[in-house]
Amino acid sequence: MAIQSFDIVSEVSLPEVKNAVHQASKEVGQRYDLKGSGSTIELDEKAGEIVLTSRDAFTLQAVLGVLQQKLVRREVPMKALGYGKVEPVGGDRARQTVTLQQGIPIDKAREIVKAIKEQKLKKVQAAIQEDVVRVSGPDRDTLQEVIA
């Protein structure tokens, strides 16, 4: 008898984020109220961060709003974003880092495993593997109950 399994993951589509950042930076360059503010939006794919810079905190909030609007249109979940503090950078400029949360944090993974074990289904195993929770069992019916 083969063991069936499925993974519980949390991933953000990087191509969609990349397109949203490109569209947002294009709009920031064209919007009348943001022209000349020197605002930029940069994506660091390796670090999983979006860096926003602008002339002050108020303008930075407007740039963040534009970015969020583009991300929502691209169906990137807002819960996958972590917002850093607004930091002053040389002169009157401000910077904020937005991190993309890839994977399931270990605390959340433990909660998921605990919830699965509380269901007390026969022969269903839940294991944490880095940032993924793998659930395995003898048949698909019990796994479907876990999914539900």
N, C-alpha and C positions, 0 to 999 in steps of 0.2 A: 504494500500500500504506500503510495507516494505521499509525502508531506507537502501540503499547500502552504503558501505564505504570501504576505503582502507587506509593504513598507509604508510607514507614516512619515512623510517628509514635508518640509516647508522650503520651497524654492521660489526665487524671483526670476522672471525671465529677463536676462541681461540684455538681449536685443531690444526688447520693449523699453527698458529703462534707457538704453542708449538713444533710441529714437525720441523718447520723451525729452531727454536732456537736450538733444539737438534742436527740437522744435521750440523748447522753452528759451534756449539761448538766442535763437533766431527772433522770437517774439520780444525778448528783452531789448534786443538791439533796435527793434522797429517801433516799440511803444513810445509815444510822445512823452509820457511822464517819467520814463526810465532812460530816455536818450541823454547822453552826456554824463550819466551817473557812474560810468566805468564798471557797471555790474557785469559779473561773469558767472557762468555755471560750468564747472568742470567735473567730468566723471573719471574716477580712478578705478578701472575694472578690477585690477589685481587686489587692491585693498578693499573693494566693495564700498567705496565712499563717493559722495557727491559733495564738492566744495563750492559754496556760494560766497562771493565777495561783492561788496558794494560800498558806497560812500558813507552810509550810516545805517543804524539798526532799522529805522523806519523803511528805508528803501529796500533793505535786505528782506524785510517781511513781505514786501510787494513781490520781490523776485521769488521768494519761497512759495507764495501763493500761485504764481504763474507755473512754477515747476510742479506743484501738487495738482493743479488743474490738468496739466499734460499727462501726468502719471495716471490720474483717474481715467482719463479718456483712453489710455493704453491698457486699462484694466490691471494695473499694478496695485496690489493692496496697500493701503496706507499703514496697516498694522506692521508691515514689513520694514518700515522706516524708523530709525532711531535718530532723534534730533540732538545735536550737541549744543553747547552754550554759544551765544553770540560773543565772539571775542574781538576786542579792538586790535587792529593791525595798523602799524605805522600811520601817523597822521590821524585823520578823521575816518579812516576806512574801518569796515567791520567784516568779519568772516564767520561763517557757520558751516559745520560739517554735518552732513546727513549720511548715516551709515545704513547700508542695506543688510538686513538680517537674513542670512542664508542658513538653513538648517534649524533644528529644534534645540533650544537651550537645554542643558542637562536637568535643570529643575523642572521644566515643563515635561520633559521626557519621563522623569520619575513619576509625575502626576498621571501621565497617560498609562504607564505600566501598572500603577496602583489601581486605576479605574478598571483596567482590563481584568486584573486579578480579583477585584471585588465582584465581578460578574459570575465567578466560580463556574466557568464553562469547562467541560472535560477536555483534557489534553491540549489546551491552548497555551502557548508559550509566548511571552513578550520579552524581547531583549533589546537593550540600548546598544547601538553600534555607531559610535561617534555622534553625528548629528541626525541619525535616523533611528526610528523605532521599528524593529521587524517583529511582526506577529505571525506565528506559524501554528498549524494545527493539522489534524488528520483529514478533515474534509472541508469542503467549501461552505457547507451549511453553518457550521459553528463559526467560521470566519465571517460569514455574512452577518451573524448575530453581533459579533464584535464591532463590525463596521456600523451597524445600525445603532 
